[in-house]
Amino acid sequence: MSAAPADGIAERRATNDWNSALYLKFEAERTRAARDLLAHVPYCDTQRVYDLGCGPGNSTQLLAMSFPDADIIGIDKSDNMLSVARARTPTATFIKEDIGHWRPSQPADLIFANAALHFLPDHRGLMTRLLSYLRPGGRLAVQMPNNTHELSHAAMRMVAADGPWAPRLLPVAKSIMVLGPLEEYYNLLAPLCSTIDIWQTVYVHPLDGPDGVVEWFEGSGLRPFLDLLDANERVEFLARYRGRLAQAYSRQPDGKVLLRYPRLFFALQK
Ligand SMILES: C[S@@+](CC[C@H](N)C(=O)[O-])C[C@H]1O[C@@H](n2cnc3c(N)ncnc32)[C@H](O)[C@@H]1O
C-alpha cells in the first residue's frame, strides 16, 4: 500500500494536533460544504461573525469575502490550524478557545460552524447556548458530517476492533459522535427561532482508489485512532484499513472510487 513510511507518519503525528496540510489535501471538497451552507445565509446587516472550529481558515476566508465590512472572528483549539488560518486571512481575528467554553463578548449577528460541532457532545445544550448568543434576528448556520454509518467508518471501527490495539481503540470507536435524526434537530430548534432551513446533502467524491479514501480520513476521521498508535502500528492500521476499503468500494471504469459523504445542514434565524 501507499502508507507513508513510519518516520513520516510519526513526524506528522508528533503533536497529536490537527495537520492542516493533510486536511487541506481535499480543500476544494471540504470547502464546498461551507459554500453551500453560506449560500443559505442571506446577506444582511452583519457586523460580527464567528466561525466556530475555523480550522485552517478556509471557511473564515469565505466569510471574510462575503461580509467584507464585518468583524470576522475564528475560534479553534488547534495551534496548527490557527497558525495557518492567521496567515491565510490576516483581516480576521483568531482566538484559541474550546467551543465548549466559548462565549462571545457581544451578541453575534452570525455564528457559522462548518464541520466542527460534531466533535462536541450534548447538542441539545450546545445549540440552545449558541442560539442565546445571537442578537434578535441573528443567524446560526451549521454543517456537520453525518457519515458514521458509511462504509468508510464501518471499516475504521472494524480495524480498530480487530487488532492488538483493540483495548486502546475500542473506547475511541465507541465515543465517536453519532448525529441524531434530522427531526431531532428540527424539533429542538424550530420552537427557538423564527425561521429554519434544515437539510441533508449526500456528496459523492471521486477519489483515487482506496488510497484516496485513506488520505481523506488521515486528515480528519482517523486522527483519534492514529493518535493512540505508535509509528509501526499506524502503518499496520492504515494497511488494514486500506484493505477493507478495497473490499468495500468498487472501482469505477476510470479507476476512481466514489466516497459517499452525507452532511447535515441547518441555517436558522433567531
Ligand atoms: C474538520 S475542521 C473544520 C475546518 C473548517 N471550518 C472547514 O470548513 O473546513 C474542524 C476544526 O474544529 C476544531 N475543533 C474541534 N473541536 C473543537 C472544540 N471543542 N473547540 C474548538 N475547536 C474545535 C478542530 O481543531 C478543527 O480545526
The ligand as a Gaussian input file, in Angstrom:
#p B3LYP/6-31G(d) Opt

LIG

0 1
 C      -12.926000      19.497000      10.221000
 S      -12.173000      21.001000      10.763000
 C      -13.229000      22.230000      10.026000
 C      -12.448000      23.386000       9.491000
 C      -13.224000      24.424000       8.704000
 N      -14.294000      25.030000       9.493000
 C      -13.790000      23.929000       7.392000
 O      -14.841000      24.461000       6.992000
 O      -13.207000      23.069000       6.717000
 C      -12.700000      21.017000      12.454000
 C      -11.995000      22.047000      13.299000
 O      -12.733000      22.145000      14.526000
 C      -11.806000      22.294000      15.578000
 N      -12.431000      21.835000      16.822000
 C      -12.924000      20.605000      17.090000
 N      -13.446000      20.581000      18.338000
 C      -13.251000      21.820000      18.863000
 C      -13.573000      22.418000      20.109000
 N      -14.184000      21.725000      21.068000
 N      -13.223000      23.709000      20.305000
 C      -12.591000      24.420000      19.333000
 N      -12.283000      23.900000      18.133000
 C      -12.603000      22.622000      17.891000
 C      -10.600000      21.463000      15.178000
 O       -9.444000      21.893000      15.854000
 C      -10.557000      21.686000      13.670000
 O       -9.714000      22.750000      13.335000

